[in-house]
Amino acid sequence: MPQSLRIALVEDNPVDVFFFQIALEDAGVPCELVAYDSTAELLAALPCERRFDLIVTEWFLRSSDAPRLFSEIRTLPEHAETPIVIASAFWDAPPEATAAGAFHYLTKAIDPPQIVALLTKLANRRSAHC
């Protein structure tokens, strides 16, 4: 597992942001979590932010277009390969998420074993690309 991660979380529910942070802490994941209320807020911040190791977004945000988020993130050279993970209360990832290039899918409420599985998958992906 990486030493320390920078994770962008796009989530419009502060309670879910809190529970995501708790799941990271309970899983023992050292990271910097930066939360955004909307995809527009994330897209405005990405050119000014240091690179994220992972972007997690709710697929069904009230004021956002997740598929557009995927394509716009991929146009930024520093984030063209950044894994994007979908988090949702629904059991299965929508087919559009997979088609858009979702790296992984998390079901809310997110628990520590889900976080560990995700980070293990991320670490394996990085090893395969080296």
N, CA, C and O of each residue as an XYZ file, in Angstrom:
520
protein
N       0.844     -1.178      0.000
C       0.000      0.000      0.000
C       0.889      1.241      0.000
O       1.920      1.259      0.673
N       0.503      2.288     -0.751
C       1.328      3.492     -0.811
C       1.525      4.110      0.559
O       0.686      3.961      1.447
N       2.664      4.819      0.728
C       2.972      5.464      1.999
C       1.945      6.526      2.361
O       1.439      6.545      3.484
N       1.638      7.394      1.436
C       0.678      8.460      1.669
C       0.005      8.799      0.343
O       0.657      8.879     -0.698
N      -1.291      8.994      0.398
C      -2.058      9.260     -0.813
C      -2.726     10.619     -0.744
O      -3.072     11.104      0.333
N      -2.902     11.228     -1.911
C      -3.756     12.419     -2.036
C      -5.009     11.949     -2.739
O      -4.955     11.448     -3.862
N      -6.137     12.115     -2.073
C      -7.406     11.655     -2.605
C      -8.356     12.834     -2.738
O      -8.575     13.581     -1.784
N      -8.919     12.993     -3.936
C      -9.981     13.984     -4.147
C     -11.302     13.243     -4.034
O     -11.496     12.206     -4.668
N     -12.203     13.773     -3.230
C     -13.525     13.182     -3.047
C     -14.574     14.189     -3.492
O     -14.659     15.287     -2.940
N     -15.373     13.820     -4.488
C     -16.472     14.670     -4.946
C     -17.742     14.098     -4.341
O     -18.226     13.042     -4.750
N     -18.271     14.816     -3.360
C     -19.429     14.335     -2.613
C     -20.194     15.536     -2.084
O     -19.616     16.410     -1.438
N     -21.498     15.582     -2.357
C     -22.298     16.730     -1.928
C     -22.974     16.531     -0.578
O     -23.709     17.406     -0.119
N     -22.736     15.400      0.058
C     -23.314     15.135      1.372
C     -22.199     15.129      2.420
O     -21.361     14.227      2.418
N     -22.177     16.129      3.322
C     -21.107     16.206      4.325
C     -21.021     14.971      5.220
O     -19.937     14.625      5.689
N     -22.138     14.311      5.459
C     -22.120     13.100      6.279
C     -21.330     12.005      5.579
O     -20.562     11.287      6.221
N     -21.511     11.870      4.262
C     -20.756     10.862      3.513
C     -19.268     11.192      3.466
O     -18.432     10.289      3.490
N     -18.935     12.469      3.399
C     -17.527     12.881      3.459
C     -16.932     12.447      4.790
O     -15.830     11.901      4.833
N     -17.651     12.687      5.866
C     -17.202     12.303      7.202
C     -16.982     10.792      7.291
O     -15.948     10.346      7.789
N     -17.949     10.002      6.811
C     -17.825      8.549      6.887
C     -16.699      8.017      6.002
O     -16.059      7.025      6.352
N     -16.453      8.653      4.876
C     -15.339      8.248      4.023
C     -14.022      8.474      4.760
O     -13.141      7.614      4.741
N     -13.889      9.628      5.409
C     -12.684      9.935      6.187
C     -12.494      8.921      7.315
O     -11.380      8.453      7.549
N     -13.569      8.584      8.007
C     -13.506      7.602      9.096
C     -13.079      6.236      8.549
O     -12.259      5.552      9.161
N     -13.630      5.841      7.403
C     -13.253      4.549      6.808
C     -11.767      4.522      6.469
O     -11.101      3.508      6.682
N     -11.240      5.637      5.940
C      -9.803      5.716      5.649
C      -8.979      5.576      6.925
O      -7.998      4.834      6.965
N      -9.389      6.298      7.963
C      -8.664      6.229      9.238
C      -8.735      4.835      9.838
O      -7.723      4.309     10.300
N      -9.933      4.224      9.836
C     -10.096      2.882     10.400
C      -9.293      1.840      9.633
O      -8.848      0.844     10.203
N      -9.111      2.079      8.327
C      -8.319      1.156      7.510
C      -6.820      1.410      7.669
O      -5.999      0.650      7.154
N      -6.465      2.489      8.390
C      -5.062      2.806      8.604
C      -4.394      3.382      7.375
O      -3.200      3.176      7.159
N      -5.155      4.104      6.568
C      -4.636      4.650      5.320
C      -4.129      6.075      5.547
O      -4.932      6.976      5.789
N      -2.809      6.297      5.474
C      -2.303      7.670      5.598
C      -2.588      8.438      4.302
O      -2.142      8.049      3.222
N      -3.331      9.524      4.433
C      -3.674     10.262      3.227
C      -4.081     11.687      3.546
O      -4.325     12.066      4.692
N      -4.140     12.453      2.468
C      -4.722     13.783      2.501
C      -5.994     13.692      1.683
O      -5.948     13.447      0.478
N      -7.127     13.889      2.333
C      -8.411     13.844      1.650
C      -8.875     15.270      1.403
O      -9.001     16.061      2.337
N      -9.131     15.598      0.131
C      -9.625     16.920     -0.242
C     -11.023     16.722     -0.806
O     -11.201     16.060     -1.828
N     -12.020     17.303     -0.129
C     -13.410     17.113     -0.527
C     -13.925     18.297     -1.336
O     -13.611     19.454     -1.056
N     -14.721     17.974     -2.344
C     -15.355     18.968     -3.209
C     -16.851     18.685     -3.235
O     -17.271     17.528     -3.228
N     -17.657     19.755     -3.264
C     -19.115     19.607     -3.262
C     -19.688     19.241     -4.618
O     -20.801     18.722     -4.699
N     -18.946     19.502     -5.684
C     -19.479     19.255     -7.028
C     -18.338     18.966     -7.995
O     -17.170     19.233     -7.711
N     -18.709     18.416     -9.138
C     -17.704     18.179    -10.167
C     -17.150     19.501    -10.681
O     -15.967     19.593    -11.008
N     -17.996     20.526    -10.753
C     -17.530     21.847    -11.211
C     -16.454     22.385    -10.279
O     -15.468     22.965    -10.734
N     -16.640     22.195     -8.973
C     -15.646     22.662     -7.997
C     -14.322     21.912     -8.177
O     -13.252     22.519     -8.133
N     -14.395     20.603     -8.376
C     -13.177     19.819     -8.601
C     -12.483     20.263     -9.884
O     -11.273     20.490     -9.884
N     -13.231     20.388    -10.973
C     -12.632     20.766    -12.256
C     -11.976     22.139    -12.189
O     -10.946     22.365    -12.826
N     -12.557     23.053    -11.430
C     -11.953     24.377    -11.275
C     -10.659     24.305    -10.473
O      -9.739     25.088    -10.705
N     -10.585     23.374     -9.536
C      -9.415     23.274     -8.657
C      -8.272     22.450     -9.250
O      -7.109     22.695     -8.929
N      -8.585     21.479    -10.108
C      -7.541     20.556    -10.591
C      -6.318     21.238    -11.196
O      -5.200     20.816    -10.900
N      -6.468     22.264    -12.025
C      -5.253     22.877    -12.589
C      -4.353     23.534    -11.533
O      -3.161     23.729    -11.770
N      -4.920     23.871    -10.377
C      -4.154     24.557     -9.331
C      -3.647     23.608     -8.250
O      -2.766     23.977     -7.474
N      -4.181     22.412     -8.186
C      -3.850     21.454     -7.134
C      -2.628     20.618     -7.508
O      -2.319     20.425     -8.684
N      -1.944     20.127     -6.473
C      -0.955     19.079     -6.713
C      -1.695     17.842     -7.210
O      -2.889     17.683     -6.959
N      -1.003     16.995     -7.892
C      -1.614     15.802     -8.478
C      -2.253     14.916     -7.405
O      -1.700     14.724     -6.322
N      -3.435     14.383     -7.736
C      -4.097     13.418     -6.856
C      -3.719     12.012     -7.276
O      -3.519     11.739     -8.459
N      -3.621     11.119     -6.298
C      -3.365      9.709     -6.575
C      -4.649      8.976     -6.939
O      -4.622      7.937     -7.598
N      -5.773      9.535     -6.500
C      -7.052      8.885     -6.675
C      -8.149      9.941     -6.633
O      -8.091     10.875     -5.834
N      -9.144      9.787     -7.494
C     -10.326     10.654     -7.471
C     -11.525      9.750     -7.230
O     -11.740      8.784     -7.962
N     -12.301     10.065     -6.204
C     -13.511      9.314     -5.873
C     -14.687     10.256     -6.057
O     -14.681     11.372     -5.537
N     -15.697      9.809     -6.797
C     -16.863     10.652     -7.027
C     -18.146      9.860     -6.916
O     -18.225      8.699     -7.317
N     -19.139     10.512     -6.368
C     -20.501      9.981     -6.392
C     -20.969     10.052     -7.844
O     -20.729     11.059     -8.509
N     -21.615      9.035     -8.343
C     -22.089      9.041     -9.724
C     -23.346      9.880     -9.868
O     -23.533     10.554    -10.881
N     -24.210      9.843     -8.858
C     -25.509     10.504     -8.935
C     -25.545     11.780     -8.098
O     -26.341     11.883     -7.164
N     -24.698     12.745     -8.419
C     -24.722     14.030     -7.727
C     -25.871     14.874     -8.260
O     -26.204     14.820     -9.444
N     -26.470     15.654     -7.369
C     -27.618     16.478     -7.771
C     -27.258     17.510     -8.829
O     -28.036     17.743     -9.755
N     -26.098     18.124     -8.705
C     -25.782     19.264     -9.583
C     -24.597     18.986    -10.511
O     -23.901     19.913    -10.925
N     -24.369     17.717    -10.835
C     -23.175     17.413    -11.614
C     -23.451     16.380    -12.693
O     -24.465     15.681    -12.683
N     -22.529     16.313    -13.602
C     -22.580     15.373    -14.704
C     -21.327     14.510    -14.621
O     -20.272     14.898    -15.123
N     -21.434     13.347    -13.994
C     -20.261     12.497    -13.779
C     -19.588     12.046    -15.071
O     -18.359     12.080    -15.140
N     -20.326     11.624    -16.101
C     -19.631     11.230    -17.333
C     -18.791     12.372    -17.915
O     -17.689     12.142    -18.415
N     -19.307     13.589    -17.851
C     -18.545     14.743    -18.343
C     -17.290     14.945    -17.493
O     -16.236     15.313    -18.012
N     -17.407     14.704    -16.198
C     -16.258     14.824    -15.301
C     -15.135     13.897    -15.761
O     -13.980     14.314    -15.841
N     -15.467     12.648    -16.061
C     -14.455     11.689    -16.504
C     -13.719     12.222    -17.721
O     -12.489     12.243    -17.749
N     -14.470     12.652    -18.723
C     -13.826     13.088    -19.968
C     -13.002     14.351    -19.759
O     -11.934     14.489    -20.356
N     -13.464     15.264    -18.937
C     -12.695     16.492    -18.698
C     -11.431     16.219    -17.896
O     -10.393     16.827    -18.159
N     -11.496     15.323    -16.931
C     -10.293     14.975    -16.170
C      -9.251     14.371    -17.108
O      -8.062     14.666    -16.987
N      -9.686     13.534    -18.034
C      -8.757     12.860    -18.948
C      -8.073     13.828    -19.906
O      -7.058     13.471    -20.504
N      -8.598     15.043    -20.070
C      -7.937     16.026    -20.940
C      -6.788     16.729    -20.234
O      -5.986     17.399    -20.885
N      -6.693     16.589    -18.917
C      -5.606     17.215    -18.150
C      -4.426     16.256    -18.101
O      -4.548     15.171    -17.532
N      -3.290     16.623    -18.679
C      -2.157     15.695    -18.759
C      -1.758     15.081    -17.412
O      -1.450     13.890    -17.347
N      -1.759     15.869    -16.350
C      -1.331     15.343    -15.053
C      -2.348     14.394    -14.428
O      -2.035     13.713    -13.452
N      -3.568     14.338    -14.979
C      -4.592     13.442    -14.439
C      -5.138     12.479    -15.489
O      -6.151     11.819    -15.256
N      -4.485     12.395    -16.628
C      -4.967     11.520    -17.704
C      -5.033     10.057    -17.264
O      -5.877      9.303    -17.749
N      -4.157      9.658    -16.358
C      -4.107      8.267    -15.891
C      -4.556      8.102    -14.441
O      -4.486      6.999    -13.899
N      -5.011      9.175    -13.810
C      -5.432      9.090    -12.405
C      -6.661      8.190    -12.298
O      -7.647      8.418    -12.999
N      -6.622      7.177    -11.440
C      -7.792      6.319    -11.280
C      -8.976      7.118    -10.726
O      -8.840      7.905     -9.790
N     -10.138      6.886    -11.335
C     -11.373      7.506    -10.873
C     -12.280      6.386    -10.375
O     -12.537      5.409    -11.078
N     -12.752      6.551     -9.156
C     -13.580      5.542     -8.506
C     -14.975      6.110     -8.294
O     -15.134      7.271     -7.915
N     -15.972      5.291     -8.538
C     -17.359      5.668     -8.304
C     -17.757      5.180     -6.911
O     -17.444      4.056     -6.519
N     -18.448      6.042     -6.179
C     -19.036      5.663     -4.889
C     -20.525      5.956     -4.974
O     -20.927      7.051     -5.368
N     -21.338      4.983     -4.608
C     -22.778      5.171     -4.702
C     -23.494      4.255     -3.724
O     -22.959      3.225     -3.314
N     -24.701      4.638     -3.356
C     -25.520      3.822     -2.465
C     -26.129      2.626     -3.196
O     -26.648      1.708     -2.561
N     -26.068      2.635     -4.521
C     -26.618      1.523     -5.297
C     -25.629      0.361     -5.299
O     -24.424      0.569     -5.162
N     -26.130     -0.845     -5.454
C     -25.294     -2.038     -5.332
C     -24.322     -2.226     -6.480
O     -23.198     -2.682     -6.268
N     -24.728     -1.886     -7.678
C     -23.877     -2.131     -8.841
C     -23.531     -0.822     -9.542
O     -24.318      0.124     -9.556
N     -22.356     -0.793    -10.111
C     -21.943      0.375    -10.893
C     -22.832      0.471    -12.120
O     -23.104     -0.533    -12.780
N     -23.284      1.680    -12.424
C     -24.049      1.817    -13.667
C     -23.160      1.495    -14.857
O     -21.968      1.804    -14.834
N     -23.719      0.876    -15.905
C     -22.899      0.531    -17.073
C     -22.176      1.744    -17.655
O     -21.078      1.613    -18.195
N     -22.794      2.934    -17.546
C     -22.153      4.138    -18.066
C     -20.856      4.450    -17.322
O     -19.914      4.984    -17.909
N     -20.807      4.117    -16.027
C     -19.592      4.372    -15.235
C     -18.451      3.503    -15.733
O     -17.322      3.970    -15.886
N     -18.745      2.260    -15.979
C     -17.723      1.348    -16.492
C     -17.285      1.785    -17.886
O     -16.093      1.790    -18.197
N     -18.240      2.147    -18.711
C     -17.923      2.594    -20.068
C     -17.097      3.882    -20.047
O     -16.251      4.095    -20.915
N     -17.343      4.731    -19.060
C     -16.610      5.998    -18.962
C     -15.191      5.793    -18.440
O     -14.367      6.706    -18.498
N     -14.905      4.596    -17.931
C     -13.552      4.309    -17.478
C     -13.383      4.251    -15.973
O     -12.279      4.470    -15.474
N     -14.435      3.964    -15.241
C     -14.306      3.843    -13.785
C     -13.307      2.742    -13.459
O     -13.374      1.643    -14.008
N     -12.384      3.051    -12.562
C     -11.347      2.105    -12.151
C     -11.904      1.086    -11.168
O     -11.496     -0.075    -11.167
N     -12.833      1.524    -10.337
C     -13.354      0.686     -9.261
C     -14.688      1.267     -8.830
O     -15.023      2.401     -9.173
N     -15.444      0.487     -8.081
C     -16.755      0.920     -7.600
C     -16.851      0.631     -6.110
O     -16.554     -0.479     -5.669
N     -17.267      1.630     -5.331
C     -17.474      1.464     -3.887
C     -18.951      1.644     -3.575
O     -19.593      2.568     -4.075
N     -19.482      0.763     -2.752
C     -20.865      0.884     -2.313
C     -20.891      1.572     -0.960
O     -20.181      1.178     -0.035
N     -21.726      2.616     -0.853
C     -21.888      3.305      0.431
C     -22.808      2.466      1.316
O     -23.699      1.813      0.773
N     -22.662      2.441      2.572
C     -21.679      3.129      3.365
C     -20.338      2.420      3.227
O     -20.240      1.199      3.352
N     -19.326      3.208      2.972
C     -17.997      2.668      2.713
C     -17.377      2.207      4.033
O     -17.374      2.937      5.024
N     -16.858      0.992      4.020
C     -16.230      0.453      5.228
C     -14.740      0.211      4.974
O     -14.305      0.170      3.822
N     -13.965      0.052      6.035
C     -12.509     -0.121      5.882
C     -12.087     -1.248      4.939
O     -11.150     -1.046      4.167
N     -12.729     -2.435      4.957
C     -12.293     -3.468      4.008
C     -12.438     -3.033      2.541
O     -11.625     -3.424      1.703
N     -13.462     -2.231      2.225
C     -13.599     -1.723      0.856
C     -12.415     -0.829      0.501
O     -11.885     -0.906     -0.608
N     -12.005      0.012      1.434
C     -10.881      0.922      1.201
C      -9.598      0.120      0.989
O      -8.832      0.406      0.069
N      -9.364     -0.877      1.834
C      -8.157     -1.701      1.698
C      -8.166     -2.428      0.354
O      -7.137     -2.486     -0.319
N      -9.312     -2.982     -0.046
C      -9.404     -3.666     -1.346
C      -9.114     -2.701     -2.492
O      -8.406     -3.050     -3.438
N      -9.656     -1.497     -2.407
C      -9.419     -0.496     -3.446
C      -7.940     -0.131     -3.536
O      -7.374     -0.088     -4.629
N      -7.319      0.129     -2.396
C      -5.916      0.544     -2.407
C      -4.995     -0.590     -2.828
O      -3.950     -0.346     -3.431
N      -5.366     -1.822     -2.520
C      -4.604     -2.979     -2.989
C      -4.696     -3.070     -4.512
O      -3.698     -3.313     -5.189
N      -5.902     -2.874     -5.041
C      -6.086     -2.888     -6.497
C      -5.273     -1.770     -7.150
O      -4.659     -1.972     -8.198
N      -5.274     -0.601     -6.529
C      -4.505      0.533     -7.044
C      -3.008      0.226     -7.024
O      -2.304      0.500     -7.996
N      -2.524     -0.336     -5.926
C      -1.102     -0.679     -5.824
C      -0.715     -1.718     -6.869
O       0.359     -1.620     -7.463
N      -1.573     -2.712     -7.104
C      -1.293     -3.731     -8.120
C      -1.258     -3.117     -9.514
O      -0.445     -3.514    -10.349
N      -2.132     -2.157     -9.767
C      -2.162     -1.493    -11.067
C      -0.857     -0.718    -11.290
O      -0.272     -0.751    -12.373
N      -0.421     -0.023    -10.237
C       0.834      0.746    -10.352
C       2.018     -0.182    -10.611
O       2.889      0.129    -11.423
N       2.048     -1.317     -9.922
C       3.141     -2.278    -10.103
C       3.159     -2.806    -11.534
O       4.228     -2.998    -12.113
N       1.991     -3.039    -12.100
C       1.903     -3.572    -13.456
C       2.371     -2.560    -14.492
O       2.841     -2.946    -15.562
N       2.247     -1.257    -14.188
C       2.654     -0.217    -15.134
C       4.120      0.179    -15.001
O       4.621      0.956    -15.814
N       4.810     -0.333    -14.002
C       6.230      0.026    -13.806
C       7.143     -0.841    -14.625
O       8.362     -0.673    -14.577
